């Protein structure tokens, strides 16, 4: 496993199905996310079982990501043509419908290898990366194949990063947008715990 937190997100250029359903043969990650935040989502395979629940949940929250100036990019080892077919398959037939974010085709497995998330079986683990506007990775979260992700937690992590950037404060356990932050010092911790330790 590769630790990428605090490092620049490895760039890639690969075929992809874009949010409007068109196919781009040379989707460039760094160009696409310039001056934006990004959530990069790896998943095992199209037309499988847990994967459509995650990708539909992502799409159901796409406006929340847009409000946070955050691009969503999904990656698997399937081809762009498989992605396109899956998008055009109704959800009641195992498809994901016309999701409104980019789906990248990592046919050569180079992307999942560069991000350190390829499983022994060759597919990507359920990995999520939060990337800031400087293209630095701030969060790296990896689930084994049977365990689906909580997409609301990804939104919370975006909020936490943006809160820290704006206010300089740190985010305690369970922090959510609109809640109190914490001064990153012994005194700040003590002041926070005085009023909040029973709520943690």
Backbone as CSV, one residue per row, in Angstrom:
resi,resn,N_x,N_y,N_z,CA_x,CA_y,CA_z,C_x,C_y,C_z
1,UNK,0.835,-1.187,0.000,0.000,0.000,0.000,0.878,1.247,0.000
2,UNK,0.501,2.227,-0.784,1.269,3.459,-0.915,0.595,4.576,-0.125
3,UNK,1.355,5.246,0.742,0.809,6.382,1.474,1.019,7.639,0.649
4,UNK,-0.089,8.292,0.267,-0.016,9.464,-0.604,-0.454,10.753,0.077
5,UNK,-0.884,10.676,1.330,-1.319,11.881,2.043,-0.168,12.878,2.111
6,UNK,-0.460,14.134,1.797,0.471,15.260,1.736,1.342,15.253,0.485
7,UNK,1.098,14.312,-0.418,1.846,14.289,-1.669,0.957,14.771,-2.809
8,UNK,1.584,15.182,-3.901,0.811,15.606,-5.065,0.128,14.395,-5.686
9,UNK,-1.128,14.575,-6.063,-1.876,13.476,-6.670,-1.211,13.054,-7.975
10,UNK,-0.857,11.781,-8.139,-0.263,11.338,-9.398,-1.191,11.648,-10.576
11,UNK,-0.640,12.291,-11.585,-1.471,12.623,-12.740,-1.659,11.393,-13.620
12,UNK,-2.693,11.430,-14.435,-2.886,10.395,-15.454,-3.648,10.988,-16.626
13,UNK,-3.422,10.397,-17.779,-4.165,10.718,-18.991,-4.712,9.401,-19.504
14,UNK,-6.023,9.298,-19.610,-6.642,8.012,-19.935,-7.995,8.243,-20.596
15,UNK,-8.519,7.234,-21.293,-9.882,7.346,-21.833,-10.889,7.460,-20.702
16,UNK,-11.980,8.172,-20.970,-12.995,8.366,-19.927,-14.335,8.686,-20.558
17,UNK,-15.384,8.383,-19.830,-16.722,8.854,-20.172,-16.977,10.083,-19.306
18,UNK,-17.269,11.188,-19.943,-17.448,12.448,-19.222,-18.864,12.555,-18.655
19,UNK,-19.095,13.587,-17.876,-20.377,13.761,-17.199,-21.544,13.858,-18.165
20,UNK,-21.281,14.369,-19.386,-22.359,14.500,-20.366,-22.559,13.241,-21.207
21,UNK,-21.794,12.185,-20.904,-21.930,10.921,-21.623,-21.006,10.773,-22.810
22,UNK,-20.300,11.839,-23.192,-19.359,11.743,-24.311,-18.091,11.029,-23.858
23,UNK,-17.372,10.462,-24.843,-16.140,9.741,-24.554,-14.951,10.605,-24.935
24,UNK,-14.031,10.775,-23.988,-12.772,11.488,-24.238,-11.650,10.458,-24.231
25,UNK,-10.842,10.466,-25.260,-9.766,9.485,-25.343,-8.580,9.866,-24.465
26,UNK,-8.457,11.149,-24.113,-7.293,11.601,-23.347,-7.737,12.529,-22.208
27,UNK,-8.406,11.972,-21.235,-8.821,12.735,-20.056,-7.604,12.956,-19.179
28,UNK,-7.304,14.223,-18.873,-6.132,14.588,-18.083,-6.601,15.035,-16.695
29,UNK,-6.238,14.285,-15.666,-6.728,14.585,-14.314,-6.354,15.996,-13.884
30,UNK,-5.080,16.339,-13.957,-4.638,17.630,-13.432,-5.284,18.803,-14.162
31,UNK,-5.450,18.692,-15.459,-6.116,19.764,-16.203,-7.583,19.868,-15.805
32,UNK,-8.222,18.732,-15.602,-9.653,18.705,-15.306,-9.968,19.306,-13.943
33,UNK,-9.077,19.117,-12.977,-9.380,19.558,-11.611,-8.658,20.857,-11.254
34,UNK,-8.099,21.524,-12.238,-7.366,22.757,-11.964,-8.248,23.770,-11.236
35,UNK,-7.733,24.319,-10.123,-8.439,25.310,-9.293,-9.715,24.761,-8.656
36,UNK,-9.797,23.440,-8.526,-10.940,22.806,-7.874,-10.452,21.766,-6.880
37,UNK,-11.324,21.407,-5.979,-11.104,20.229,-5.153,-11.568,19.016,-5.959
38,UNK,-11.127,17.839,-5.531,-11.554,16.633,-6.243,-11.665,15.467,-5.269
39,UNK,-12.650,14.632,-5.517,-12.758,13.350,-4.839,-12.569,12.279,-5.914
40,UNK,-11.489,11.528,-5.766,-11.141,10.474,-6.717,-11.546,9.138,-6.113
41,UNK,-12.429,8.446,-6.822,-13.045,7.218,-6.308,-12.605,6.029,-7.164
42,UNK,-11.974,5.052,-6.548,-11.668,3.795,-7.228,-12.702,2.750,-6.812
43,UNK,-13.105,1.923,-7.767,-14.029,0.829,-7.459,-13.648,-0.382,-8.302
44,UNK,-14.064,-1.595,-7.916,-13.576,-2.806,-8.585,-13.990,-2.959,-10.049
45,UNK,-15.294,-3.036,-10.333,-15.731,-3.366,-11.685,-17.137,-2.845,-11.967
46,UNK,-17.382,-2.546,-13.236,-18.745,-2.272,-13.701,-19.583,-3.549,-13.606
47,UNK,-20.883,-3.367,-13.582,-21.844,-4.481,-13.615,-21.609,-5.487,-12.481
48,UNK,-21.276,-4.965,-11.303,-21.114,-5.866,-10.163,-22.174,-5.530,-9.116
49,UNK,-21.867,-5.627,-7.851,-22.912,-5.693,-6.838,-22.911,-4.483,-5.901
50,UNK,-21.859,-4.306,-5.127,-21.773,-3.146,-4.245,-21.505,-1.877,-5.050
51,UNK,-20.736,-2.012,-6.132,-20.304,-0.838,-6.918,-21.461,0.068,-7.364
52,UNK,-22.541,-0.476,-7.936,-23.599,0.446,-8.372,-24.230,1.218,-7.223
53,UNK,-24.280,0.627,-6.037,-24.862,1.370,-4.906,-23.998,2.577,-4.566
54,UNK,-22.687,2.416,-4.625,-21.784,3.524,-4.323,-21.870,4.609,-5.393
55,UNK,-21.857,4.192,-6.668,-21.827,5.183,-7.747,-23.161,5.928,-7.868
56,UNK,-24.248,5.257,-7.596,-25.542,5.944,-7.589,-25.622,6.900,-6.397
57,UNK,-25.123,6.468,-5.240,-25.093,7.353,-4.067,-24.256,8.596,-4.346
58,UNK,-23.140,8.431,-5.053,-22.326,9.585,-5.463,-23.145,10.533,-6.323
59,UNK,-23.836,9.969,-7.301,-24.609,10.805,-8.224,-25.762,11.510,-7.507
60,UNK,-26.366,10.834,-6.540,-27.471,11.450,-5.786,-27.008,12.650,-4.976
61,UNK,-25.704,12.750,-4.751,-25.148,13.856,-3.964,-24.259,14.779,-4.804
62,UNK,-24.367,14.678,-6.116,-23.450,15.429,-6.980,-23.595,16.937,-6.785
63,UNK,-24.806,17.415,-6.516,-24.989,18.858,-6.302,-24.263,19.319,-5.044
64,UNK,-24.210,18.474,-4.027,-23.484,18.828,-2.801,-21.996,18.983,-3.095
65,UNK,-21.454,18.118,-3.940,-20.048,18.248,-4.317,-19.835,19.506,-5.161
66,UNK,-20.740,19.783,-6.089,-20.600,20.973,-6.930,-20.632,22.244,-6.091
67,UNK,-21.502,22.277,-5.081,-21.580,23.447,-4.204,-20.268,23.679,-3.465
68,UNK,-19.469,22.656,-3.345,-18.186,22.745,-2.655,-17.021,22.855,-3.631
69,UNK,-17.321,23.175,-4.900,-16.291,23.322,-5.938,-15.445,22.052,-6.054
70,UNK,-16.118,20.915,-5.975,-15.425,19.625,-5.923,-15.837,18.742,-7.089
71,UNK,-14.844,18.320,-7.869,-15.072,17.382,-8.960,-15.082,15.957,-8.416
72,UNK,-15.923,15.128,-8.998,-15.959,13.699,-8.670,-15.467,12.931,-9.889
73,UNK,-14.487,12.064,-9.681,-13.953,11.235,-10.766,-13.908,9.802,-10.269
74,UNK,-14.541,8.897,-10.994,-14.549,7.477,-10.642,-13.616,6.717,-11.583
75,UNK,-12.920,5.720,-11.050,-11.934,4.963,-11.828,-12.110,3.471,-11.577
76,UNK,-12.126,2.690,-12.654,-12.020,1.239,-12.533,-11.218,0.719,-13.722
77,UNK,-10.928,-0.563,-13.735,-10.118,-1.142,-14.810,-10.953,-1.485,-16.040
78,UNK,-12.241,-1.189,-16.021,-13.098,-1.427,-17.188,-12.778,-0.432,-18.300
79,UNK,-13.204,-0.753,-19.519,-13.007,0.154,-20.644,-14.021,1.286,-20.611
80,UNK,-13.733,2.314,-21.387,-14.677,3.423,-21.518,-15.996,2.952,-22.136
81,UNK,-15.944,1.904,-22.937,-17.158,1.389,-23.580,-18.023,0.632,-22.569
82,UNK,-17.380,-0.060,-21.651,-18.121,-0.705,-20.566,-18.764,0.345,-19.669
83,UNK,-18.014,1.401,-19.337,-18.580,2.498,-18.547,-19.818,3.075,-19.237
84,UNK,-19.686,3.316,-20.543,-20.788,3.921,-21.301,-22.015,3.015,-21.291
85,UNK,-21.789,1.717,-21.465,-22.900,0.760,-21.457,-23.567,0.714,-20.087
86,UNK,-22.763,0.748,-19.033,-23.311,0.704,-17.671,-24.154,1.944,-17.394
87,UNK,-23.688,3.113,-17.886,-24.441,4.359,-17.713,-25.782,4.326,-18.451
88,UNK,-25.828,3.580,-19.551,-27.053,3.535,-20.353,-27.993,2.401,-19.933
89,UNK,-27.586,1.656,-18.905,-28.414,0.560,-18.392,-29.234,1.078,-17.210
90,UNK,-30.561,0.877,-17.229,-31.402,1.369,-16.128,-31.003,0.753,-14.787
91,UNK,-31.268,1.486,-13.737,-30.878,1.014,-12.413,-31.620,-0.267,-12.018
92,UNK,-32.845,-0.446,-12.490,-33.578,-1.659,-12.125,-33.110,-2.880,-12.917
93,UNK,-32.107,-2.650,-13.793,-31.499,-3.758,-14.525,-30.011,-3.889,-14.182
94,UNK,-29.613,-3.308,-13.068,-28.226,-3.421,-12.618,-27.309,-2.322,-13.111
95,UNK,-27.873,-1.331,-13.813,-27.061,-0.216,-14.289,-27.000,0.903,-13.276
96,UNK,-26.332,1.985,-13.671,-26.202,3.140,-12.768,-26.889,4.377,-13.336
97,UNK,-27.392,4.285,-14.573,-28.030,5.445,-15.177,-26.996,6.492,-15.570
98,UNK,-27.438,7.618,-16.115,-26.532,8.652,-16.636,-25.922,9.505,-15.527
99,UNK,-24.973,8.949,-14.816,-24.348,9.674,-13.711,-23.657,10.933,-14.228
100,UNK,-23.604,11.956,-13.386,-23.136,13.284,-13.797,-21.713,13.573,-13.350
101,UNK,-20.846,12.599,-13.499,-19.425,12.787,-13.209,-18.612,11.895,-14.149
102,UNK,-17.317,12.128,-14.186,-16.423,11.418,-15.106,-16.120,10.012,-14.603
103,UNK,-16.070,9.059,-15.548,-15.691,7.680,-15.254,-14.479,7.330,-16.117
104,UNK,-13.363,7.068,-15.471,-12.092,6.843,-16.150,-11.854,5.352,-16.375
105,UNK,-11.290,5.024,-17.544,-10.976,3.643,-17.914,-9.493,3.364,-17.659
106,UNK,-9.214,2.607,-16.631,-7.837,2.256,-16.266,-7.504,0.870,-16.816
107,UNK,-7.573,0.728,-18.125,-7.466,-0.586,-18.767,-6.124,-1.256,-18.486
108,UNK,-5.063,-0.474,-18.451,-3.725,-1.028,-18.222,-3.377,-1.163,-16.734
109,UNK,-4.289,-0.766,-15.874,-4.102,-0.842,-14.414,-3.031,0.125,-13.908
110,UNK,-2.571,1.024,-14.741,-1.500,1.938,-14.328,-1.951,2.890,-13.224
111,UNK,-3.197,3.357,-13.309,-3.668,4.354,-12.345,-3.811,3.722,-10.966
112,UNK,-4.485,2.584,-10.893,-4.667,1.964,-9.571,-3.326,1.514,-8.991
113,UNK,-2.364,1.169,-9.830,-1.036,0.821,-9.330,-0.314,2.066,-8.811
114,UNK,-0.401,3.178,-9.556,0.275,4.407,-9.125,-0.311,4.960,-7.829
115,UNK,-1.588,4.689,-7.594,-2.218,5.129,-6.352,-2.134,4.061,-5.252
116,UNK,-1.540,2.919,-5.591,-1.319,1.885,-4.594,-2.566,1.183,-4.121
117,UNK,-3.579,1.054,-5.004,-4.860,0.497,-4.548,-5.277,-0.738,-5.339
118,UNK,-4.356,-1.356,-6.054,-4.716,-2.568,-6.793,-4.706,-3.769,-5.857
119,UNK,-5.781,-4.545,-5.889,-5.878,-5.737,-5.050,-5.104,-6.890,-5.686
120,UNK,-4.955,-7.971,-4.936,-4.250,-9.146,-5.453,-4.959,-9.727,-6.668
121,UNK,-6.265,-9.511,-6.747,-7.029,-10.014,-7.885,-6.955,-9.127,-9.119
122,UNK,-6.284,-7.978,-9.001,-6.091,-7.108,-10.160,-7.030,-5.924,-10.234
123,UNK,-8.177,-6.009,-9.547,-9.103,-4.882,-9.552,-8.705,-3.907,-8.448
124,UNK,-9.252,-2.705,-8.507,-8.962,-1.715,-7.469,-9.792,-1.993,-6.225
125,UNK,-9.191,-1.733,-5.059,-9.977,-1.688,-3.829,-10.942,-0.501,-3.898
126,UNK,-11.854,-0.431,-2.929,-12.759,0.716,-2.823,-11.991,1.846,-2.124
127,UNK,-11.266,2.614,-2.929,-10.379,3.643,-2.393,-10.899,5.026,-2.741
128,UNK,-10.720,5.954,-1.816,-11.163,7.339,-2.002,-10.021,8.272,-1.633
129,UNK,-9.830,9.306,-2.453,-8.786,10.296,-2.221,-9.402,11.684,-2.308
130,UNK,-9.086,12.535,-1.329,-9.498,13.933,-1.362,-8.301,14.774,-1.782
131,UNK,-8.475,15.569,-2.843,-7.401,16.363,-3.430,-7.789,17.834,-3.348
132,UNK,-6.841,18.688,-2.910,-7.152,20.107,-2.789,-6.862,20.855,-4.092
133,UNK,-7.021,22.174,-4.069,-6.858,22.986,-5.277,-5.399,23.070,-5.736
134,UNK,-4.471,22.685,-4.859,-3.055,22.623,-5.234,-2.676,21.219,-5.687
135,UNK,-3.664,20.346,-5.787,-3.505,18.959,-6.235,-2.735,18.108,-5.227
136,UNK,-2.840,18.500,-3.952,-2.253,17.735,-2.858,-3.320,16.839,-2.241
137,UNK,-2.948,15.616,-1.917,-3.877,14.658,-1.319,-3.942,14.873,0.191
138,UNK,-5.164,14.983,0.728,-5.365,15.201,2.165,-6.018,14.018,2.858
139,UNK,-6.654,13.157,2.114,-7.319,12.005,2.722,-7.185,10.814,1.789
140,UNK,-6.863,9.678,2.371,-6.730,8.422,1.631,-7.469,7.364,2.439
141,UNK,-8.524,6.818,1.860,-9.401,5.897,2.593,-9.610,4.675,1.711
142,UNK,-9.307,3.476,2.245,-9.373,2.255,1.441,-10.199,1.202,2.161
143,UNK,-11.236,0.719,1.477,-12.058,-0.384,1.981,-11.758,-1.653,1.187
144,UNK,-11.869,-2.793,1.855,-11.806,-4.059,1.136,-13.063,-4.209,0.266
145,UNK,-13.042,-5.145,-0.645,-14.062,-5.235,-1.693,-15.490,-5.401,-1.177
146,UNK,-15.759,-6.140,-0.097,-17.153,-6.313,0.320,-17.769,-5.117,1.037
147,UNK,-16.958,-4.089,1.368,-17.424,-3.040,2.273,-17.667,-1.740,1.513
148,UNK,-18.950,-1.383,1.355,-19.306,-0.153,0.657,-19.008,1.078,1.487
149,UNK,-18.771,2.186,0.789,-18.428,3.444,1.454,-19.658,4.261,1.829
150,UNK,-19.453,5.185,2.763,-20.464,6.170,3.144,-20.142,7.463,2.395
151,UNK,-20.929,7.812,1.399,-20.643,8.983,0.571,-20.806,10.275,1.370
152,UNK,-21.699,10.285,2.344,-21.848,11.470,3.190,-20.563,11.759,3.964
153,UNK,-19.815,10.717,4.302,-18.534,10.924,4.983,-17.543,11.628,4.057
154,UNK,-17.591,11.329,2.764,-16.707,12.021,1.823,-17.028,13.512,1.775
155,UNK,-18.313,13.839,1.808,-18.710,15.255,1.829,-18.237,15.908,3.124
156,UNK,-18.355,15.199,4.225,-17.907,15.740,5.516,-16.407,16.035,5.485
157,UNK,-15.632,15.162,4.864,-14.182,15.361,4.790,-13.854,16.592,3.948
158,UNK,-14.594,16.787,2.837,-14.409,18.000,2.034,-14.696,19.228,2.891
159,UNK,-15.803,19.193,3.625,-16.165,20.324,4.501,-15.066,20.589,5.521
160,UNK,-14.521,19.524,6.099,-13.495,19.680,7.132,-12.240,20.339,6.558
161,UNK,-11.818,19.901,5.383,-10.640,20.504,4.763,-10.889,21.977,4.459
162,UNK,-12.040,22.290,3.900,-12.333,23.674,3.538,-12.489,24.551,4.782
163,UNK,-13.047,24.001,5.846,-13.149,24.732,7.111,-11.760,25.055,7.650
164,UNK,-10.879,24.073,7.643,-9.515,24.276,8.131,-8.793,25.330,7.298
165,UNK,-8.950,25.268,5.978,-8.299,26.251,5.117,-8.816,27.662,5.371
166,UNK,-10.111,27.786,5.635,-10.718,29.096,5.810,-10.447,29.691,7.183
167,UNK,-10.490,28.860,8.222,-10.439,29.375,9.598,-9.130,29.068,10.323
168,UNK,-8.351,28.115,9.800,-7.107,27.746,10.465,-7.293,26.847,11.659
169,UNK,-8.540,26.539,12.001,-8.813,25.656,13.129,-8.804,24.203,12.665
170,UNK,-8.695,23.296,13.616,-8.734,21.874,13.316,-10.118,21.328,13.647
171,UNK,-10.401,20.143,13.134,-11.752,19.573,13.248,-11.735,18.365,14.180
172,UNK,-12.422,18.429,15.308,-12.431,17.309,16.253,-13.248,16.132,15.732
173,UNK,-13.233,15.066,16.505,-13.961,13.851,16.132,-15.431,14.160,15.870
174,UNK,-15.950,13.631,14.769,-17.362,13.799,14.456,-17.752,15.179,13.986
175,UNK,-16.766,16.042,13.735,-17.077,17.408,13.301,-17.907,17.379,12.019
176,UNK,-18.905,18.265,11.965,-19.718,18.456,10.762,-19.835,19.940,10.476
177,UNK,-20.125,20.264,9.242,-20.254,21.664,8.838,-21.256,22.381,9.735
178,UNK,-20.862,23.559,10.209,-21.708,24.335,11.102,-21.382,24.136,12.568
179,UNK,-20.567,23.129,12.873,-20.199,22.880,14.271,-18.908,23.594,14.625
180,UNK,-18.623,23.618,15.913,-17.458,24.313,16.447,-16.173,23.603,16.058
181,UNK,-15.174,24.390,15.638,-13.842,23.857,15.419,-13.030,23.968,16.693
182,UNK,-11.729,23.757,16.544,-10.874,23.701,17.715,-9.541,24.370,17.390
183,UNK,-9.001,25.156,18.297,-7.666,25.707,18.136,-6.654,24.573,18.336
184,UNK,-5.733,24.438,17.409,-4.765,23.342,17.475,-3.649,23.612,18.467
185,UNK,-3.979,23.597,19.761,-2.999,23.822,20.828,-3.506,23.109,22.074
186,UNK,-2.629,22.890,23.075,-3.108,22.264,24.318,-4.255,23.046,24.945
187,UNK,-4.150,24.382,24.922,-5.209,25.205,25.494,-6.502,25.083,24.692
188,UNK,-6.350,25.065,23.361,-7.522,24.928,22.506,-8.229,23.609,22.719
189,UNK,-7.453,22.554,22.865,-8.038,21.233,23.129,-8.772,21.229,24.468
190,UNK,-8.126,21.780,25.493,-8.753,21.802,26.826,-10.053,22.591,26.800
191,UNK,-10.056,23.743,26.123,-11.267,24.560,26.048,-12.385,23.827,25.319
192,UNK,-12.027,23.128,24.262,-13.046,22.389,23.503,-13.615,21.252,24.347
193,UNK,-12.735,20.485,24.986,-13.184,19.318,25.752,-14.016,19.720,26.959
194,UNK,-13.759,20.883,27.499,-14.520,21.346,28.670,-16.017,21.357,28.386
195,UNK,-16.377,21.743,27.175,-17.800,21.851,26.831,-18.319,20.688,25.981
196,UNK,-17.410,19.894,25.420,-17.862,18.937,24.410,-17.495,17.485,24.653
197,UNK,-16.708,17.183,25.694,-16.234,15.815,25.849,-17.364,14.810,25.998
198,UNK,-18.448,15.192,26.638,-19.573,14.270,26.834,-20.348,14.027,25.540
199,UNK,-20.134,14.884,24.546,-20.869,14.746,23.273,-20.101,13.933,22.236
200,UNK,-18.851,13.598,22.539,-18.020,12.897,21.568,-18.399,11.420,21.459
